[in-house]
Amino acid sequence: MTDYAVSKNPANGEILAQYPMQSLAELDSVLASSAAAFNQWRNSDMALRVKVLRQLAEQLRQREPELSRMITQEMGKPIAQARAEILKCATLSDWYAEHGPAMLDDQPTQVPDAWQRFKPIGTILAVMPWNFPFWQVLRGAVGMLLAGNTYVLKHAPNVMGSATLMAELFGATDLPAGAFASVNVDNEGVSAAIKDPRIAAVAVTGSVRAGAAIAAQAGAALKKTVLELGGSDPFIVLADADLDEAVKSAVIGRYQNTGQVCMAAKRFIVEAAIAEEFEARFCAAVQALTMGDPLDEKNFLGPMARFDLRDELHNQVEQSLREGARLVLGGEKIAGEGNYYAPTILSNVTPQMTAFREELFGPVAAIAIARDADHALAIANDSEFGLSATVWTADSATADRLADQIETGAVFINGNGASDPRVTIGGVKKSGYGRELSHFGVHEFCNIQTVWKNRR
């Protein structure tokens, strides 16, 4: 077992901190505390739960500068985007405080004396990634806690500083001790937690490989999982689209967070009649992006979060070029101590190429050409992933038809794809199953109990 999880600044390679890995005995202690907290929290009244969410939102806003800086230093997110992440988490907490209680009210049925009741199921183990160190955690945890569950976070090793701060935030609220806990364990520890009867269910955001492995273990223990895994989202641009707006959306969709977003535009499927113009405008807009020190407010692009992931991305780019893709822009590691990768555009990408078939988790866009809307739809659906999609067209009937036939968990029409507590997110195919956010996300981790009086 590795002795420490290492937090390293990807902008300069500096080691920020080392966090000791916890033993199975220490994990057992955390699970015992969480189980004890569940017995208290499950019986708490809704007013207290709402109060905790309001307190969390206040903590997030008060400590935003410290939290944002931790994100930026640990995984390289430009500071303005890190700040937006923290403030979005505060908005999330306030939104659930206002609207969440109604989601947990008893729901009537067509039977006069029967209703559906939403009850907590226990302690949820959450295995979370590094790319949105606070948002990925809180978008699930807030709803789970509101429903009366308790939450054990196993965060990515490179963002354990963020995990520690999150535990501090909850510690400053009226949430019972142990109801939100962070553990620093290896794969053996995760497996032990999944098998432990004190864990009721598992939530995973991460790679297909990790999600499949955890789901297999949870399935063997007959425990529910919700998986939000990889994505290679299609971004369709038809000939009648507003190109100015489509290009703006394309740049944000692909290069926000230095391209390290699951639910984000990755495969740009452009109708042939406008392909050349779109490529030229897109290239010019990407060239105008500033890259550098992520603590500098003016920079939109920062370093990639991990050095091994930059190597993997570069290998995917080089393999795609060998397969016949055309390099429009970038395609190289930037020399120096930081983990920077030049913003890259590949064109003439076909469904057989690596850039099409695999998820590109970094600042690389892949452009494929479609003959027409139907061909664009076929290209979009030719993927093992199904997280989200974007369609740009001036024809509302065409937009509705494509949205109806695209095989993804979400479709955005003439706008930017993003997660929002008012609507669900989640995928199909190898992008996972289950939903987060909205009332659907809250109910994922509830025992939806039928209560029927006087049935004869």
C-alpha positions as CSV (number, residue, x, y, z in Angstrom):
1,M,0.0,0.0,0.0
2,T,1.2,3.5,-0.8
3,D,1.9,5.4,2.4
4,Y,0.6,8.8,1.3
5,A,-1.7,10.5,-1.1
6,V,0.3,13.3,-2.6
7,S,-1.1,16.7,-3.5
8,K,1.1,18.2,-6.2
9,N,0.7,21.6,-7.9
10,P,0.5,20.8,-11.7
11,A,1.5,24.4,-12.5
12,N,5.0,23.9,-11.2
13,G,5.4,20.4,-9.8
14,E,5.6,21.5,-6.2
15,I,4.4,19.0,-3.6
16,L,1.8,20.8,-1.6
17,A,1.1,18.2,1.0
18,Q,1.2,14.5,1.7
19,Y,-1.8,12.8,3.4
20,P,-1.3,9.5,5.2
21,M,-3.3,6.6,3.9
22,Q,-5.7,5.2,6.4
23,S,-5.6,1.6,7.5
24,L,-8.6,-0.8,7.5
25,A,-8.9,-0.3,11.2
26,E,-9.1,3.5,10.8
27,L,-11.7,3.0,8.0
28,D,-13.7,0.8,10.4
29,S,-13.7,3.6,12.9
30,V,-15.0,6.1,10.3
31,L,-17.8,3.7,9.2
32,A,-18.8,3.1,12.8
33,S,-19.1,6.9,13.4
34,S,-21.1,7.3,10.2
35,A,-23.5,4.5,11.1
36,A,-24.0,6.1,14.6
37,A,-24.6,9.5,13.0
38,F,-27.2,7.9,10.6
39,N,-29.3,6.6,13.5
40,Q,-29.4,10.2,14.7
41,W,-29.7,12.1,11.4
42,R,-32.4,9.9,9.9
43,N,-34.7,11.0,12.7
44,S,-33.9,14.7,12.5
45,D,-36.6,17.0,11.4
46,M,-36.6,18.8,8.1
47,A,-36.0,22.2,9.6
48,L,-32.6,21.1,10.9
49,R,-31.6,19.6,7.6
50,V,-32.5,22.8,5.8
51,K,-30.6,24.8,8.4
52,V,-27.5,22.7,7.8
53,L,-27.7,23.3,4.0
54,R,-28.1,27.1,4.6
55,Q,-25.1,27.0,6.9
56,L,-23.1,25.1,4.3
57,A,-23.9,27.7,1.7
58,E,-22.8,30.4,4.1
59,Q,-19.5,28.6,4.8
60,L,-18.8,28.2,1.1
61,R,-19.3,31.9,0.5
62,Q,-17.3,33.0,3.5
63,R,-14.3,30.8,2.7
64,E,-14.5,31.0,-1.0
65,P,-11.0,32.6,-1.5
66,E,-9.3,29.8,0.5
67,L,-11.4,27.1,-1.2
68,S,-10.9,28.4,-4.7
69,R,-7.1,28.7,-4.2
70,M,-7.0,25.1,-2.9
71,I,-8.7,23.9,-6.1
72,T,-6.3,25.9,-8.3
73,Q,-3.2,24.7,-6.5
74,E,-4.2,21.1,-6.3
75,M,-5.5,20.4,-9.9
76,G,-4.7,23.5,-11.9
77,K,-8.1,25.0,-12.5
78,P,-7.9,28.7,-13.5
79,I,-8.8,30.7,-10.4
80,A,-11.9,32.4,-11.9
81,Q,-13.3,29.0,-12.8
82,A,-12.5,27.7,-9.3
83,R,-14.3,30.6,-7.8
84,A,-17.3,29.9,-10.0
85,E,-17.3,26.3,-8.8
86,I,-17.4,27.2,-5.2
87,L,-20.2,29.8,-5.7
88,K,-22.1,27.3,-7.7
89,C,-21.9,24.9,-4.8
90,A,-23.3,27.6,-2.5
91,T,-26.2,28.1,-4.9
92,L,-26.8,24.4,-5.0
93,S,-27.1,24.2,-1.2
94,D,-29.4,27.2,-1.1
95,W,-31.6,25.7,-3.9
96,Y,-32.0,22.4,-2.1
97,A,-32.7,24.1,1.2
98,E,-35.6,25.9,-0.5
99,H,-36.9,23.3,-2.9
100,G,-35.7,20.0,-1.5
101,P,-38.2,19.4,1.4
102,A,-41.1,19.3,-1.0
103,M,-39.3,16.5,-2.9
104,L,-39.4,14.4,0.2
105,D,-43.1,15.0,1.1
106,D,-45.3,11.9,0.9
107,Q,-46.7,11.6,-2.6
108,P,-50.4,10.5,-3.1
109,T,-51.3,7.7,-5.4
110,Q,-54.4,6.7,-7.3
111,V,-55.4,4.7,-4.2
112,P,-57.1,7.0,-1.7
113,D,-55.5,5.4,1.3
114,A,-52.0,4.7,-0.2
115,W,-49.0,7.0,-0.6
116,Q,-45.3,6.9,-1.4
117,R,-42.9,7.8,1.4
118,F,-39.2,8.8,0.8
119,K,-37.0,7.4,3.5
120,P,-33.2,7.4,3.9
121,I,-31.3,4.2,3.2
122,G,-28.2,4.6,5.2
123,T,-24.6,5.6,4.7
124,I,-23.5,6.2,1.1
125,L,-19.9,5.6,-0.1
126,A,-19.0,8.2,-2.7
127,V,-15.9,7.6,-4.9
128,M,-15.2,11.0,-6.5
129,P,-12.8,12.5,-9.1
130,W,-10.5,15.4,-9.1
131,N,-11.8,17.6,-12.0
132,F,-14.4,19.5,-9.9
133,P,-13.2,18.7,-6.4
134,F,-16.1,20.4,-4.6
135,W,-19.0,20.4,-7.2
136,Q,-18.7,16.7,-8.0
137,V,-19.0,15.8,-4.3
138,L,-21.6,18.3,-3.2
139,R,-24.0,17.9,-6.1
140,G,-24.7,14.4,-4.8
141,A,-24.0,14.8,-1.1
142,V,-26.3,17.7,-0.5
143,G,-29.4,15.8,-1.7
144,M,-28.3,12.6,0.0
145,L,-27.9,14.4,3.4
146,L,-31.2,16.3,2.9
147,A,-32.9,12.9,2.5
148,G,-31.5,11.8,5.9
149,N,-28.6,9.7,4.6
150,T,-25.0,10.0,5.8
151,Y,-22.0,10.3,3.4
152,V,-18.5,8.9,3.3
153,L,-16.3,10.5,0.7
154,K,-13.4,8.7,-0.9
155,H,-11.8,11.5,-2.9
156,A,-9.2,11.4,-5.6
157,P,-5.7,11.2,-4.1
158,N,-4.5,14.4,-5.7
159,V,-7.2,16.6,-4.2
160,M,-7.2,15.4,-0.6
161,G,-6.7,19.0,0.5
162,S,-10.1,19.8,-1.0
163,A,-11.6,16.8,0.7
164,T,-10.1,18.0,4.1
165,L,-11.6,21.4,3.6
166,M,-15.0,20.0,2.7
167,A,-15.1,18.0,6.0
168,E,-14.2,21.3,7.8
169,L,-17.1,23.1,6.1
170,F,-19.6,20.5,7.3
171,G,-17.9,20.4,10.7
172,A,-18.9,24.1,11.1
173,T,-22.6,23.3,10.6
174,D,-25.1,21.6,12.9
175,L,-24.7,18.3,11.0
176,P,-23.9,15.5,13.5
177,A,-20.3,14.4,13.8
178,G,-19.7,11.6,11.4
179,A,-22.6,12.3,9.1
180,F,-20.1,13.6,6.5
181,A,-16.7,12.0,6.6
182,S,-13.7,11.8,4.3
183,V,-11.5,8.7,4.1
184,N,-8.1,8.4,2.5
185,V,-7.9,4.7,1.4
186,D,-6.5,2.7,-1.4
187,N,-8.4,0.2,-3.6
188,E,-8.4,-2.4,-0.9
189,G,-10.0,0.1,1.4
190,V,-12.7,0.9,-1.1
191,S,-13.4,-2.8,-1.6
192,A,-13.6,-3.3,2.2
193,A,-16.1,-0.4,2.5
194,I,-18.3,-1.7,-0.3
195,K,-18.5,-5.1,1.4
196,D,-19.2,-3.6,4.8
197,P,-22.9,-3.9,5.9
198,R,-22.8,-0.3,7.2
199,I,-22.5,1.0,3.6
200,A,-25.9,1.0,2.0
201,A,-25.1,2.2,-1.6
202,V,-22.3,3.5,-3.7
203,A,-22.0,6.6,-5.9
204,V,-19.2,6.9,-8.4
205,T,-18.0,9.6,-10.8
206,G,-15.0,8.5,-12.7
207,S,-13.7,6.4,-15.6
208,V,-15.5,3.5,-17.2
209,R,-12.9,1.1,-15.9
210,A,-13.2,2.3,-12.3
211,G,-17.0,2.5,-12.4
212,A,-17.3,-1.0,-13.8
213,A,-15.0,-2.5,-11.2
214,I,-16.8,-0.8,-8.3
215,A,-20.3,-1.7,-9.7
216,A,-19.2,-5.3,-9.9
217,Q,-18.2,-5.4,-6.3
218,A,-21.4,-3.5,-5.2
219,G,-23.5,-5.9,-7.3
220,A,-21.9,-8.9,-5.6
221,A,-23.0,-7.3,-2.3
222,L,-26.4,-6.4,-3.6
223,K,-25.9,-2.7,-3.2
224,K,-27.2,0.0,-5.4
225,T,-24.8,2.1,-7.5
226,V,-25.2,5.3,-9.4
227,L,-22.5,5.8,-12.0
228,E,-21.5,9.0,-13.8
229,L,-18.7,7.9,-16.0
230,G,-16.9,9.0,-19.2
231,G,-18.3,10.9,-22.1
232,S,-17.4,11.8,-25.6
233,D,-20.2,14.3,-26.2
234,P,-21.3,15.2,-29.7
235,F,-21.6,18.8,-30.6
236,I,-23.6,19.1,-33.9
237,V,-23.5,22.2,-36.0
238,L,-25.8,22.3,-39.0
239,A,-25.6,24.6,-41.9
240,D,-28.3,27.0,-40.7
241,A,-26.8,27.5,-37.3
242,D,-25.8,30.8,-35.8
243,L,-22.1,30.3,-36.3
244,D,-21.0,33.2,-34.0
245,E,-22.9,31.7,-31.1
246,A,-22.0,28.1,-32.0
247,V,-18.3,28.9,-32.0
248,K,-18.6,30.7,-28.6
249,S,-20.4,27.7,-27.2
250,A,-17.9,25.3,-28.7
251,V,-14.9,27.1,-27.1
252,I,-16.5,27.1,-23.7
253,G,-17.8,23.5,-24.1
254,R,-14.4,22.1,-25.0
255,Y,-11.8,24.2,-23.2
256,Q,-13.4,25.1,-19.9
257,N,-11.4,23.5,-17.1
258,T,-8.7,22.9,-19.6
259,G,-10.9,20.3,-21.3
260,Q,-11.1,18.1,-18.2
261,V,-14.9,17.8,-18.0
262,C,-17.0,14.6,-18.4
263,M,-20.1,16.3,-19.7
264,A,-18.6,18.4,-22.4
265,A,-18.3,18.8,-26.1
266,K,-15.6,16.6,-27.5
267,R,-16.7,15.4,-31.0
268,F,-17.6,18.4,-33.2
269,I,-19.9,17.1,-36.0
270,V,-20.2,19.8,-38.6
271,E,-22.3,19.9,-41.7
272,A,-20.1,19.9,-44.8
273,A,-21.5,23.1,-46.2
274,I,-20.1,25.2,-43.3
275,A,-17.3,22.9,-42.1
276,E,-14.4,25.1,-43.5
277,E,-15.9,28.3,-42.1
278,F,-16.6,26.7,-38.7
279,E,-13.1,25.3,-38.5
280,A,-11.5,28.7,-39.3
281,R,-13.6,30.6,-36.8
282,F,-13.2,28.0,-34.1
283,C,-9.4,27.9,-34.6
284,A,-9.2,31.7,-34.4
285,A,-11.2,31.7,-31.2
286,V,-9.1,29.0,-29.6
287,Q,-5.9,30.7,-30.6
288,A,-7.2,33.8,-28.7
289,L,-7.4,31.9,-25.4
290,T,-4.8,32.7,-22.8
291,M,-2.9,29.9,-21.1
292,G,-0.6,30.2,-18.1
293,D,-0.4,30.5,-14.3
294,P,-3.9,29.4,-13.1
295,L,-3.7,31.9,-10.2
296,D,-3.6,34.7,-12.8
297,E,-7.1,36.0,-13.3
298,K,-6.5,36.6,-17.0
299,N,-5.8,33.0,-18.0
300,F,-8.6,30.8,-19.3
301,L,-6.4,27.7,-19.7
302,G,-4.2,26.2,-17.0
303,P,-2.1,23.1,-16.6
304,M,-3.6,19.6,-16.9
305,A,-4.2,18.1,-13.4
306,R,-1.8,15.1,-13.7
307,F,1.4,14.5,-15.7
308,D,0.4,11.0,-16.6
309,L,-2.9,12.2,-18.0
310,R,-1.1,14.7,-20.2
311,D,1.1,11.8,-21.6
312,E,-2.0,9.8,-22.3
313,L,-3.7,12.6,-24.1
314,H,-0.7,13.3,-26.2
315,N,-0.5,9.7,-27.2
316,Q,-4.2,9.8,-28.3
317,V,-3.4,12.9,-30.4
318,E,-0.4,11.3,-32.1
319,Q,-2.2,8.0,-32.7
320,S,-5.1,10.0,-34.3
321,L,-2.7,11.8,-36.6
322,R,-1.1,8.5,-37.7
323,E,-4.7,7.3,-38.4
324,G,-5.2,10.2,-40.8
325,A,-6.6,13.1,-38.7
326,R,-5.3,16.6,-39.7
327,L,-3.7,18.8,-37.1
328,V,-5.3,22.3,-37.2
329,L,-3.8,23.7,-34.0
330,G,-1.5,22.6,-31.1
331,G,-0.8,19.0,-30.7
332,E,2.2,19.3,-28.3
333,K,3.3,19.4,-24.7
334,I,4.5,22.8,-23.6
335,A,8.0,22.7,-22.4
336,G,8.8,23.7,-18.8
337,E,8.1,22.6,-15.3
338,G,4.3,22.9,-15.5
339,N,1.9,20.3,-16.9
340,Y,0.7,22.4,-19.8
341,Y,-0.7,21.0,-23.1
342,A,-1.3,23.3,-26.1
343,P,-5.0,23.8,-27.0
344,T,-5.4,21.4,-29.9
345,I,-7.8,21.0,-32.8
346,L,-7.9,17.8,-35.0
347,S,-10.0,17.8,-38.2
348,N,-11.0,15.2,-40.7
349,V,-11.7,12.8,-37.8
350,T,-13.6,9.7,-38.7
351,P,-15.4,7.2,-36.5
352,Q,-12.5,4.7,-36.8
353,M,-10.0,7.0,-35.2
354,T,-8.8,7.1,-31.6
355,A,-9.9,10.8,-31.2
356,F,-13.5,9.7,-32.0
357,R,-13.7,6.3,-30.2
358,E,-12.0,7.3,-27.0
359,E,-12.7,10.1,-24.6
360,L,-10.2,13.0,-24.9
361,F,-9.9,14.3,-21.4
362,G,-7.9,17.5,-22.0
363,P,-7.8,20.5,-24.3
364,V,-8.3,18.7,-27.6
365,A,-11.2,19.0,-30.0
366,A,-12.0,16.5,-32.8
367,I,-13.9,17.7,-35.8
368,A,-15.9,15.3,-38.0
369,I,-17.7,16.2,-41.2
370,A,-21.4,15.2,-41.8
371,R,-23.3,15.3,-45.1
372,D,-26.5,16.4,-43.5
373,A,-28.6,16.3,-40.3
374,D,-29.3,12.6,-40.6
375,H,-25.6,11.8,-41.1
376,A,-24.7,14.0,-38.2
377,L,-27.2,12.0,-36.0
378,A,-25.7,8.7,-37.1
379,I,-22.2,9.9,-36.3
380,A,-23.3,11.2,-32.9
381,N,-24.8,7.9,-31.9
382,D,-21.9,5.9,-33.1
383,S,-20.3,5.9,-29.7
384,E,-20.1,3.7,-26.6
385,F,-20.7,6.8,-24.6
386,G,-24.0,8.6,-24.0
387,L,-23.6,11.4,-21.4
388,S,-24.9,14.6,-23.2
389,A,-25.1,16.2,-26.6
390,T,-25.5,19.7,-28.1
391,V,-27.3,20.7,-31.3
392,W,-27.0,24.0,-33.1
393,T,-29.6,24.7,-35.8
394,A,-32.1,27.4,-36.7
395,D,-34.7,24.8,-37.5
396,S,-36.7,24.0,-34.3
397,A,-38.3,20.9,-35.9
398,T,-34.9,19.5,-36.8
399,A,-33.6,20.3,-33.4
400,D,-36.5,18.5,-31.8
401,R,-36.2,15.5,-34.1
402,L,-32.5,15.1,-33.4
403,A,-33.0,15.6,-29.6
404,D,-35.6,12.8,-29.7
405,Q,-33.2,10.4,-31.4
406,I,-29.8,11.2,-29.9
407,E,-28.8,8.5,-27.4
408,T,-27.6,10.5,-24.4
409,G,-28.8,11.5,-21.0
410,A,-29.1,15.2,-21.9
411,V,-29.4,17.3,-25.1
412,F,-28.8,21.0,-25.2
413,I,-30.2,22.9,-28.1
414,N,-28.6,26.2,-29.2
415,G,-26.9,26.7,-25.8
416,N,-24.1,25.6,-23.5
417,G,-24.2,22.2,-21.8
418,A,-23.9,22.4,-18.0
419,S,-25.2,20.8,-14.9
420,D,-27.9,22.6,-12.9
421,P,-29.7,21.5,-9.8
422,R,-33.1,22.2,-11.4
423,V,-32.5,19.4,-14.0
424,T,-31.0,15.9,-13.9
425,I,-27.7,14.8,-15.2
426,G,-26.6,11.2,-16.0
427,G,-25.8,9.0,-18.9
428,V,-26.6,5.9,-20.9
429,K,-24.4,3.3,-22.5
430,K,-21.0,3.2,-20.9
431,S,-21.5,6.7,-19.5
432,G,-23.3,5.1,-16.6
433,Y,-26.7,4.9,-15.1
434,G,-28.8,6.6,-12.5
435,R,-29.3,10.4,-12.1
436,E,-28.0,13.2,-10.0
437,L,-29.6,16.6,-9.2
438,S,-33.3,17.6,-9.3
439,H,-35.8,15.4,-7.4
440,F,-34.7,12.4,-9.4
441,G,-31.2,12.7,-7.8
442,V,-32.6,12.9,-4.3
443,H,-34.8,9.9,-4.8
444,E,-32.0,7.7,-6.1
445,F,-30.8,7.2,-2.6
446,C,-34.2,6.9,-0.9
447,N,-36.3,3.9,0.1
448,I,-39.4,4.7,-1.8
449,Q,-41.8,3.0,0.5
450,T,-45.5,2.3,-0.2
451,V,-47.8,2.8,2.7
452,W,-51.4,1.5,2.2
453,K,-54.0,1.6,4.9
454,N,-57.0,-0.6,5.3
455,R,-56.4,-2.7,2.2
456,R,-58.8,-5.6,2.1
